[in-house]
Amino acid sequence: MSSRGYIFKVVVVGDGAVGKTSLVMHFTEQKFSSQYIMTIGSNFALKLIPSETLSTKEKMYPDTRLQLWDLAGQPHFKSVRFPFYKGSSGIIFVYDVTREPTLGHLRGWRDEILKTVPEDTPSVIMANKIDLVDERVINEEQGRELVKEFGSAGYFETSAKEGTNVNAGFQTLARAILDRMPDPEED
């Protein structure tokens, strides 16, 4: 660790149009665009999370930067995604609560990623588009079951449009990654 903290690579994955880009945009720029533009290959963003934002009463955390790699979710981009997984310190799995197949497909996403990163790589699951209450077809319990199966650090019901739980999800992942780091005093 330098005096400026850590930098961690995080991949954001899930089917096309689940809101990955919108979640990253909200987290990094506090913006939301209702216009859908398909990600071609990947998008990259960098976000500093200050120590005071991450730290709790129980533990102090350093300033942390997340390199966020928002990867294209369409099946025809599968072959170009593998290089982006290499060196990832964390994973954000995203599904759309209004499209049932997107939850089940996260198992395939996990299998794909585990060909490149260790199984114990910290992750969180984000159930996105909870603002679309009347269109919702996946309940919270179904999402939480996947958290147990994956051993994820957390489950977050999110709305990129309204900003609901977006920061909490990214910050929880950052803490989970940091908790795996050796204590600097132990060197």
C-alpha positions in Angstrom: 0.0 0.0 0.0 1.3 3.5 -0.8 0.4 6.6 1.2 -2.3 7.1 -1.3 -4.1 3.8 -0.6 -5.0 0.9 -2.7 -6.2 0.5 -6.3 -8.3 -2.6 -7.1 -9.7 -3.9 -10.4 -13.4 -4.7 -10.2 -15.4 -6.3 -13.1 -19.1 -5.5 -13.3 -21.0 -8.4 -15.1 -24.4 -9.5 -16.0 -26.7 -9.8 -19.1 -27.2 -7.0 -21.5 -29.5 -4.1 -20.4 -29.5 -5.1 -16.7 -28.1 -1.6 -15.8 -24.4 -2.3 -15.3 -23.4 0.9 -17.1 -26.0 2.9 -15.2 -24.9 1.6 -11.9 -21.3 2.5 -12.6 -22.3 5.9 -13.9 -24.3 6.6 -10.8 -21.5 5.5 -8.5 -18.8 7.4 -10.3 -20.6 10.5 -11.6 -23.9 10.6 -9.7 -25.7 10.7 -13.0 -28.4 8.6 -14.7 -29.3 8.5 -18.4 -32.6 7.0 -19.5 -31.1 6.5 -23.0 -29.9 2.9 -23.5 -26.6 2.6 -25.3 -25.2 -1.0 -25.6 -21.7 -1.4 -24.2 -19.3 -2.6 -27.0 -16.5 -4.6 -25.3 -16.1 -2.7 -22.1 -16.3 0.7 -20.4 -13.8 1.8 -17.8 -14.2 4.1 -14.8 -12.1 5.0 -11.8 -13.6 6.0 -8.4 -11.9 7.1 -5.2 -13.6 6.0 -2.0 -12.1 8.1 0.8 -11.1 6.4 4.0 -13.8 8.2 6.0 -16.5 6.7 3.8 -15.3 3.1 4.1 -14.3 3.2 7.8 -16.6 1.9 10.5 -16.5 2.1 14.3 -14.8 -1.3 14.3 -12.2 -0.8 11.6 -10.3 1.9 9.8 -9.8 1.5 6.1 -7.4 3.4 3.7 -8.4 5.5 0.8 -9.3 3.0 -2.0 -9.6 3.4 -5.7 -11.8 1.1 -7.7 -11.0 0.5 -11.4 -14.4 -0.5 -12.7 -14.6 -2.6 -15.8 -18.2 -2.6 -17.1 -18.2 -5.5 -19.5 -20.6 -6.1 -22.4 -23.3 -8.5 -21.5 -24.5 -9.8 -24.9 -23.5 -13.4 -25.7 -21.6 -12.4 -28.9 -19.0 -10.5 -26.8 -18.1 -13.6 -24.7 -14.8 -14.2 -26.5 -13.6 -10.7 -25.8 -14.4 -10.6 -22.1 -11.8 -13.1 -20.8 -8.8 -10.8 -20.9 -10.7 -8.3 -18.8 -11.3 -10.8 -15.9 -7.5 -11.3 -15.4 -6.2 -9.6 -12.3 -9.7 -8.8 -10.9 -9.8 -8.2 -7.1 -13.6 -8.1 -7.0 -16.8 -8.9 -9.0 -20.2 -7.2 -9.1 -22.9 -9.4 -10.4 -25.9 -7.5 -11.7 -29.4 -8.7 -12.7 -32.6 -7.0 -13.6 -35.5 -7.7 -11.2 -38.0 -7.3 -14.1 -36.4 -10.1 -16.3 -36.3 -13.5 -14.6 -33.6 -15.1 -16.9 -31.1 -12.5 -15.8 -30.9 -13.9 -12.3 -30.3 -17.5 -13.4 -27.7 -16.4 -16.0 -25.5 -15.1 -13.1 -24.5 -18.7 -12.5 -23.1 -18.8 -16.1 -21.4 -15.5 -15.5 -19.8 -16.8 -12.4 -18.6 -20.0 -14.2 -17.1 -17.9 -16.9 -15.2 -15.6 -14.5 -13.9 -18.5 -12.4 -12.0 -19.8 -15.4 -9.7 -16.7 -14.8 -10.0 -15.6 -11.2 -9.9 -17.5 -7.9 -13.2 -18.9 -6.5 -12.8 -16.8 -3.3 -12.6 -13.5 -5.2 -14.9 -11.1 -3.2 -18.2 -10.3 -4.9 -21.6 -8.6 -4.3 -24.9 -9.1 -6.1 -27.0 -6.2 -7.2 -30.6 -6.6 -8.0 -31.2 -3.6 -10.2 -34.3 -1.7 -11.4 -36.2 -2.0 -8.1 -37.9 1.3 -9.0 -40.0 -0.6 -11.6 -42.2 -2.0 -8.9 -45.1 -3.0 -11.2 -42.8 -4.9 -13.6 -40.9 -6.8 -10.9 -40.9 -10.6 -11.3 -37.9 -11.6 -9.0 -38.3 -11.3 -5.3 -35.6 -10.5 -2.8 -35.5 -14.0 -1.4 -34.5 -15.4 -4.8 -31.6 -13.0 -5.0 -30.4 -13.7 -1.5 -30.3 -17.4 -2.2 -27.7 -16.7 -4.9 -25.6 -14.8 -2.4 -25.4 -17.9 -0.2 -24.6 -20.1 -3.2 -21.8 -17.7 -4.5 -20.5 -16.8 -1.0 -20.9 -13.1 -1.9 -20.1 -10.3 0.6 -23.6 -8.8 0.1 -26.8 -8.4 -1.7 -28.2 -5.0 -2.7 -31.6 -4.1 -4.1 -30.6 -1.2 -6.3 -32.0 1.4 -8.6 -29.5 3.2 -10.7 -32.2 5.6 -11.7 -32.9 6.7 -8.1 -29.5 5.9 -6.6 -30.9 3.4 -4.1 -28.2 1.3 -2.5 -25.7 1.9 -5.3 -22.9 3.4 -3.2 -23.6 0.8 -0.4 -23.0 -2.1 -2.9 -19.7 -0.7 -4.2 -18.5 0.2 -0.7 -19.3 -3.2 0.7 -17.3 -4.8 -2.1 -14.3 -2.5 -1.4 -14.4 -3.4 2.3 -14.5 -7.1 1.4 -11.5 -6.8 -0.9 -9.6 -4.8 1.8 -10.4 -7.3 4.5 -8.5 -9.9 2.5 -5.3 -7.7 2.4 -2.5 -8.5 4.8 -2.3 -6.1 7.7 0.6 -3.6 7.0 1.9 -4.0 10.6 2.3 -7.7 10.2 5.1 -7.3 7.5 
